[in-house]
């Protein structure tokens, strides 16, 4: 799917609060990041790591 969209025009994927992602979404982000190196895609993700946030446990 990313190949299809990136084939039409450069693509920006922005994900905020990755620490709140469910395990399936986290796996998708990791796998996507591994495959975008030769595509016109910019993948930006933010993660909050402050003391007042309890991240979800990873499965």
N, C-alpha and C positions, 0 to 999 in steps of 0.2 A: 504494500500500500504506500509506504514512504517512497519507494522507487517511482511509482506512478505519479504522485504529486510533485516530487522533485524533478521529474522529467519535463514538466510543464513550465515551471518557474522556480527560482530559489525559495526555500521554505524555512520559516522560523517556527520552532516548537518551543514554547515557554511554559514551564511548569513551576508553580509556586508551592511552597510548603511540602516538599517531597517527604519530609519526616512523617507526614500524616497519610501517606499513600498506603493503600492496602497491599498485601503481598503480590497479588497478580499485577497490579499497576507498576509496582517497583520492578518486578522482573521484566515487564515490557520496556520500561525506560532503560534498564541495564542492557538488554539485548539490542534495543534501537541504537543506543550509543555505540555499541560495538560495530554496527553496520553502516554508519553514516559518514565514515571517513572519506569516501570517494564521491559523495553526493553533495549537491549544493544545498546543504541543510545546516542550520545553526540550531543546536539543541542547548537550551539554557534552563538550568534547574536551580532552585533556591531551597535551602534547608536551614531551619532554625535549630540551633543547638544551645539554647539558654537553659538555665536552671529551672525555670518555671514551666517548661514544656516536658511532658512525659511522652516520648515517642512510642509509637505502636511497636510491639515486638515483631521482629521479622520471622517469617515462617521458613 
